Amino acid sequence: LPLLLALLAILLVGRAAICTANLQLTAITTKALVPGANLLTNGGFEVLRTNGFPAGWQWDRRNTDAACTVDRAQPHRGQQALHLTNGTAFGAHVYGMLWRTRPVALEAGKPYTLSAWVKSERPGILSLIGGADWQYRVQARAKDGQWHRLWMTFTPAAKDTNFVVRLNTESPTPGVWLDDVKLEPGTAPTVDAAEAGALALDAEAGETGV
C-alpha cells in the first residue's frame, strides 16, 4: 500500500507539471482608475491666500495651543501639505479645528465619501468630521509615519445637505500631516485627480482669516 500511494503521488505531480507547462498567457485585462469629481476646491492646499494659508480653509486653535501651518517638506502630492501640532490635554469641548469656509450642497439620501490623507507616528485624537450635528466622523489610527487614507461613507439627511468639512485635533500630538481632502459621490474613495488650479479659486481669493 505505501508503494501504491507513492506511485500515485508521483503520477499526480507529473500530471500537474504537464498541465502547468501547457498554460499560456493569452490576454491581460486592464481597468482604468477613474478619479471621482472632488466637490471641494483646493483639497490639496496648493492655492494660498495672501496671508499664506490655503484658500477656502480656516483654522482656529480655540481653547488649545494647537497650530496649523503649511509644510512644503512632506506633501502627499503636489507642493505642500498642512502640518498640525497640539500640546493640550484631552478634555470636554477642547479642540483645535480646520474647516472649509464654504459649505457644499449635497443631495439628501444619496451616498457620499469623505477622505483625507494623513501621516503621523502619534496622531492623538484626530478626526475627519461632517454633518449638521458633527455625527459623521472617522478617527486617524495609523501610527507608522506613512501616508494613509482616512475615509468614511455617509448618507446625508435633509439637515445635513449644507455640508461643512472639518478636521479636529483633540489631544496632544507632536505632528500630523494632512493632504488631499476629498468629498465625492459614491460609497468608496476614488483615486485623486490633479488639482483644479488657481482659476477655480479666483472667487475665494478675497477670503479673510488666519
Buried (B, 14 or more C-beta within 10 A) or exposed (E): EEEEEEEEEEEEEEEEEEEEEEEEEEEEEEEEEEEBEBBBBBBBBBBBBEEEBBBBBBBBBEEBEBBBEBBEEBBBBBEBBBBBBBEBEEEEEBBBBBBBEBEBEBEEEEEBBBBBBBBBEEBBBBBBBBBBEEEBBBBBEBEEEEBBBBBBBBBBEEEBBEBBBBBBBBBBBEBBBBBBBBBBBEEEBBEBBEBBEBEBBEEBEEBEEE
